[in-house]
Amino acid sequence: MKWSDRYFIIICILAFILPGYLSMASDRYFLKCDENSIATGITICFKNKKYLEKNHDLPGASDLVAHLFQIKYREMEDDFRRLGADLQFYDYPFIPFDDYYTNDYFGFIRVKVLPQNTDEALNLVFSLIKRVENFTDEDLKIAKKSVYNSNIMRNRKKEKIKKNVFKAYFGDSFFAMPDYCFNTGFDLNNFKGFVKEYLDPSNIFISMYGKFDPLNVSTILDSYFRGSKPVPIVLRGRLRNLKNHKILLEGEGKQAYVYIFYPLKDIKTFSSLAKLYLLTSYVSEKVSFQIREREGLAYSVGCYLMFKGGHLFFVSYCATAPSEVSHVAGEMKSIVDAYMLKPVKLSSEDMKRIKGRVLLSNMLKTLPNVNKSFFNAMYRLTEFKGYNKIALDKEIKKAKIEKLCGTDFLVYNNFLEIILK
């Protein structure tokens, strides 16, 4: 008996014995079945988006491809609607750069579909990818207008901050490339070459969560990937040690921003990462209370963790008036230093409150099946434990901590304070 036949029999037995609990994984896809689901979530990942953009010298090219997807989708919209399928290809404007859709590692098609139509929807998505590969000059012309109209609404000040922060930490590597396309003047043949590499089956990883037949789906996927060797994903960049810890940027308008970044040490366990998430939430509460509630100097303020270039960062941010930016920067740095660079004692009430906040945030982020498939893809491709919400939440729930110290996590001599007036 061939090993492939044995593998098929084993999967059949597991599907019979463990209905609703089956997972299947390979270097091309990750499938998680949930018999109680009312929908199937699918995330099609196009790997190495910024890495390829850097190789082709096409900043934001993947963003333009996402708009090409939107255009070609309209040609097939009736077919997708007949299946009860909803598709998303790019982030919407006004989302801040701690957003959990935007990442350096892959672009995506996110699909929500009725369970009984999962197989057909997959094949239809593969047809859509082929159409985008064969885009016309008219398609590209419309996509350029679409990307311009979408990105003109984005916050250019935050884009300027991102560019400076990531260039400071990662130099000219692809991690400093922009998330969105702001310049559509490029060589057409070069762009076509990018699209070919980006959308090739060898560069695709697929994650699914929901109610579907794993045997049928794996057969469809194996057929699609047949003959192609998976391209490895490029994850980690070299982090610079900063000599200048402060950057002041000039801008126009009535809004100013302050950001403080701290790189974090490699965190080996879910238990340690859970403690860091709890501490970050606690410090965010302190920063927000002082600057927004007590002093009334901000409408958007807080702290979060960001995974970038294979490294984890602690980030504190505030949007304030230009006249108050120096004072706010000093207040933020003082609070962060007080609660991240010294041991902090947490009462049982503090722990209960911040646990509830973190767990609620994770639950809301992963509530739809398509989001579950997205985070599963992020975890499988990056191995960053923060994307495994199930394992992380288990550690958060059982955490019993009376004292935390941010210096257990922070690379505290490599911080960056950036102000944009």
C-alpha positions in Angstrom: 0.0 0.0 0.0 1.3 3.5 -0.9 1.9 5.9 1.9 -0.5 8.4 0.2 -3.2 5.7 0.5 -2.4 5.1 4.1 -2.5 8.8 4.8 -5.9 9.0 3.2 -7.2 6.1 5.3 -5.9 7.7 8.5 -7.6 11.0 7.7 -10.9 9.2 7.0 -10.7 7.4 10.4 -9.9 10.6 12.2 -12.7 12.4 10.5 -15.1 9.6 11.5 -13.9 9.4 15.1 -13.4 13.1 15.8 -16.1 14.9 13.8 -15.9 18.7 14.2 -12.4 18.6 15.8 -10.2 17.7 12.8 -7.1 19.8 11.8 -5.0 19.2 8.8 -1.7 20.9 8.1 1.1 21.0 5.5 3.6 23.5 4.3 0.9 24.7 1.9 -2.2 25.0 4.0 -3.8 24.7 7.5 -7.4 23.4 7.8 -9.4 23.6 11.0 -12.9 22.0 11.0 -15.6 23.2 13.4 -18.8 21.3 12.9 -20.8 23.9 14.9 -19.9 26.7 12.5 -22.5 28.4 10.3 -19.8 29.7 7.8 -16.4 28.9 6.4 -13.6 31.4 6.7 -10.8 31.2 4.1 -7.6 33.3 4.0 -5.5 33.0 0.8 -2.0 34.3 1.6 0.3 35.7 -1.0 3.7 35.5 0.8 6.7 37.8 0.9 4.8 40.8 -0.3 7.3 43.5 0.8 10.2 41.3 0.2 9.2 41.0 -3.5 8.3 44.7 -3.6 11.9 45.4 -2.5 13.3 43.0 -5.1 11.3 44.7 -7.9 11.7 48.2 -6.5 7.9 48.6 -6.5 6.8 50.1 -3.1 3.2 49.2 -2.4 2.8 47.0 -5.5 0.8 44.4 -3.5 -1.7 47.1 -2.6 -2.3 47.9 -6.2 -2.7 44.1 -6.9 -5.4 44.1 -4.2 -7.3 46.7 -6.2 -6.9 44.7 -9.3 -8.5 41.8 -7.4 -11.4 44.1 -6.6 -11.9 45.0 -10.3 -11.7 41.4 -11.6 -14.0 40.3 -8.7 -16.8 42.5 -10.1 -16.7 40.4 -13.3 -17.4 37.3 -11.2 -19.5 39.0 -8.4 -22.8 37.2 -9.4 -21.1 33.8 -9.2 -19.7 34.6 -5.7 -23.0 36.0 -4.5 -24.8 32.8 -5.7 -22.6 30.9 -3.3 -23.2 33.3 -0.4 -19.5 34.4 -0.5 -18.1 37.7 0.6 -14.5 38.7 -0.3 -12.0 41.3 1.0 -8.7 42.1 -0.6 -7.2 45.1 1.2 -7.5 47.1 4.4 -9.9 50.0 4.5 -8.8 53.6 5.0 -8.5 55.2 8.5 -7.2 52.0 10.2 -4.2 52.8 12.4 -0.9 51.0 11.9 -1.4 48.7 14.8 -4.1 47.1 12.7 -4.0 43.3 12.6 -4.7 42.8 8.9 -1.8 44.9 7.6 1.5 43.0 7.8 4.9 42.7 6.0 4.6 39.0 5.3 1.6 38.5 3.0 -1.2 40.0 1.1 -4.5 38.2 1.2 -7.9 37.3 0.0 -10.3 36.9 2.9 -13.4 34.8 2.1 -16.6 34.1 4.0 -18.8 31.5 2.5 -21.8 29.2 3.3 -20.4 25.8 4.4 -22.1 23.8 1.7 -20.5 26.0 -1.0 -16.9 25.9 0.3 -15.5 23.6 -2.4 -17.0 25.6 -5.2 -15.9 28.9 -3.7 -12.3 27.7 -3.5 -12.3 26.8 -7.2 -13.9 30.2 -8.0 -11.2 32.0 -6.0 -8.5 30.2 -8.0 -10.2 31.3 -11.2 -10.1 34.9 -9.9 -6.4 34.7 -9.2 -5.8 33.6 -12.7 -7.8 36.5 -14.1 -5.8 39.0 -12.0 -2.6 37.4 -13.4 -3.9 38.2 -16.9 -5.0 41.8 -16.2 -5.5 44.2 -19.1 -4.2 47.7 -19.6 -7.7 49.0 -18.9 -7.8 47.0 -15.6 -4.6 48.6 -14.5 -5.8 52.1 -15.4 -8.9 51.6 -13.2 -6.9 50.0 -10.4 -4.5 53.0 -10.4 -7.5 55.4 -9.9 -8.9 53.1 -7.3 -5.7 52.9 -5.2 -5.3 56.7 -5.5 -8.8 57.4 -4.3 -8.5 55.0 -1.4 -5.1 56.0 -0.2 -5.6 59.8 -0.5 -7.9 59.3 2.6 -5.2 57.6 4.6 -3.4 59.5 7.4 -0.3 60.7 5.7 1.2 61.8 9.0 1.1 58.3 10.4 2.6 57.0 7.1 5.4 59.5 7.6 6.0 58.3 11.2 6.0 54.6 10.1 8.6 55.3 7.4 10.9 57.0 9.8 10.5 54.5 12.6 11.0 51.4 10.6 13.9 53.0 8.6 15.5 53.8 11.9 15.2 50.2 13.2 15.6 48.3 9.9 17.5 50.6 7.6 16.8 50.1 3.9 15.5 46.6 4.2 12.0 45.6 3.0 10.6 46.0 6.5 10.8 49.8 6.0 8.7 49.6 2.7 5.3 51.3 2.8 2.1 49.4 3.4 0.2 51.2 0.7 0.8 52.3 -2.9 1.2 56.1 -3.2 3.1 56.2 -6.5 1.8 54.3 -9.6 4.5 55.4 -12.0 6.4 52.3 -12.7 7.7 50.0 -15.5 4.8 47.8 -16.7 7.0 44.7 -17.4 8.5 44.9 -14.0 5.1 45.1 -12.4 3.9 42.1 -14.5 7.0 40.2 -13.2 6.0 41.1 -9.6 2.5 39.9 -10.2 3.6 36.6 -11.6 5.9 35.8 -8.6 3.4 37.2 -6.1 0.4 35.2 -7.3 2.2 32.0 -8.3 0.9 28.9 -6.4 4.4 28.3 -5.0 4.0 31.6 -3.1 0.5 30.9 -1.7 -0.5 29.6 1.7 -4.1 28.8 2.6 -5.8 28.8 6.0 -9.4 27.7 6.5 -11.6 27.5 9.6 -15.2 26.4 9.7 -17.6 23.7 8.6 -16.4 21.9 5.5 -15.3 18.5 4.3 -11.5 18.4 4.9 -11.0 15.5 2.5 -12.7 17.3 -0.4 -10.9 20.5 0.4 -7.4 18.9 0.8 -8.0 17.1 -2.6 -8.8 20.5 -4.2 -5.8 22.2 -2.7 -3.4 19.4 -3.5 -4.5 19.5 -7.1 -4.0 23.3 -7.2 -0.5 23.1 -5.7 0.6 20.1 -7.7 3.9 20.7 -9.5 4.9 23.8 -7.5 7.5 23.9 -4.7 6.6 26.2 -1.8 8.6 29.3 -1.6 10.0 30.0 2.0 8.7 33.1 3.7 11.3 35.7 4.7 10.5 36.8 8.3 13.3 38.3 10.3 15.3 41.4 9.8 18.4 42.7 11.6 17.4 45.2 14.3 19.6 48.2 14.6 20.9 49.6 17.9 19.9 53.3 17.8 22.3 56.0 18.6 19.8 58.8 18.3 16.7 58.0 20.5 14.6 61.0 19.4 13.2 62.1 16.0 11.3 65.3 15.5 9.3 65.6 12.3 7.6 68.7 11.0 4.1 68.5 9.5 1.0 70.6 8.7 -2.4 70.6 10.2 -4.0 70.7 13.7 -3.0 67.2 14.8 0.3 66.2 16.3 1.5 62.7 17.3 3.9 61.2 19.8 5.1 57.6 19.6 7.5 55.7 21.9 8.9 52.4 20.7 10.8 49.8 22.8 12.1 46.6 21.1 11.4 43.5 23.2 13.6 40.5 24.0 12.8 37.1 22.3 9.9 35.6 24.4 10.1 31.9 24.5 6.8 30.9 26.2 3.1 31.7 26.0 3.2 32.2 29.8 5.7 35.0 29.5 4.0 36.6 26.5 0.7 36.5 28.5 2.3 38.5 31.3 3.6 41.0 28.8 0.2 41.5 27.3 -1.3 42.1 30.8 1.5 44.5 31.7 1.0 46.4 28.4 -2.7 46.7 29.0 -2.1 48.0 32.6 0.4 50.6 31.3 -2.0 51.6 28.6 -4.6 52.3 31.2 -2.2 54.5 33.2 -1.1 56.5 30.1 -4.7 57.0 28.9 -6.0 58.0 32.3 -3.3 60.6 32.9 -3.3 62.2 29.5 -6.9 61.9 28.3 -9.0 61.7 31.5 -7.0 63.8 33.9 -5.5 66.4 31.6 -7.8 66.2 28.6 -5.0 66.5 26.1 -5.8 63.6 23.8 -8.6 61.7 22.1 -6.5 58.7 21.0 -3.9 57.4 23.4 -2.7 54.1 24.8 -0.1 51.3 24.5 0.0 48.1 22.4 2.4 45.4 21.1 3.5 45.2 17.5 5.2 42.4 15.7 7.5 43.8 13.0 10.4 42.4 11.1 10.4 39.3 13.2 10.7 41.4 16.3 8.2 42.4 19.0 7.8 46.1 20.0 6.1 47.8 22.9 4.5 51.0 21.6 2.9 53.9 23.4 1.2 56.6 21.3 -0.9 59.7 21.6 -2.6 62.1 19.2 -2.7 65.6 20.6 -2.6 69.3 19.7 0.7 70.7 18.3 0.9 73.2 21.2 0.8 70.3 23.7 3.1 67.9 22.0 6.2 68.5 24.1 4.4 68.3 27.4 2.6 65.1 26.3 5.8 63.5 25.2 7.3 64.2 28.5 4.3 62.8 30.4 4.2 59.7 28.3 7.9 58.9 28.7 7.6 59.5 32.5 4.6 57.1 32.8 6.1 54.4 30.6 9.4 54.6 32.5 7.6 54.4 35.9 5.5 51.3 34.9 7.8 49.5 32.4 11.3 50.1 33.8 10.5 49.4 37.5 8.6 46.5 39.2 4.9 47.0 39.3 2.6 45.5 41.9 -0.8 44.4 40.7 -3.8 43.9 43.0 -6.3 41.2 42.4 -8.8 43.9 41.2 -6.2 45.2 38.7 -5.6 41.6 37.4 -9.3 40.9 37.0 -9.8 44.2 35.1 -6.9 43.9 32.7 -7.5 40.2 32.1 -11.0 41.0 31.1 -9.9 43.7 28.8 -7.3 41.7 27.0 -9.5 38.6 26.7 -12.4 40.7 25.3 -10.1 42.3 22.7 -8.8 38.9 21.6 -12.4 37.5 21.4 -13.6 40.3 19.3 -10.7 40.1 16.9 -11.2 36.3 16.4 -15.0 36.2 16.5 -15.7 35.6 12.8 -14.4 32.4 11.2 -12.6 34.3 8.5 -10.6 36.1 11.3 -9.8 32.7 12.9 -8.4 31.6 9.6 -6.4 34.8 9.3 -4.8 34.5 12.7 -4.1 30.8 12.1 -2.3 31.8 8.9 -0.3 34.5 10.7 0.8 32.0 13.4 1.6 29.2 11.0 3.7 31.5 8.8 5.4 33.7 11.4 5.4 31.4 14.5 4.8 34.5 16.6 2.9 33.3 19.7 0.8 36.4 19.9 -1.2 35.2 16.9 -2.2 31.9 18.6 -5.0 33.5 20.5 -6.3 30.2 21.9 -3.0 29.2 23.6 -2.4 32.8 24.6 -5.8 33.3 26.2 -5.4 30.1 28.2 -2.2 31.5 29.8 -3.9 34.9 30.4 -6.8 33.3 32.2 -4.6 31.2 34.5 -2.0 33.9 35.1 -1.4 34.6 38.8 0.8 37.6 39.1 1.4 40.0 41.9 4.5 41.7 40.5 5.6 42.5 37.0 8.7 44.3 35.7 9.0 45.5 32.1 12.8 45.2 32.1 12.2 41.4 32.0 10.9 42.1 28.4 12.2 45.4 27.1 15.5 46.2 25.4 15.3 49.4 27.3 18.5 51.1 25.9 17.2 50.9 22.3 14.0 53.0 22.6 12.8 55.5 20.0 10.7 58.6 20.7 9.2 60.1 17.6 7.2 63.4 17.5 5.4 64.8 14.5 4.2 68.4 15.0 
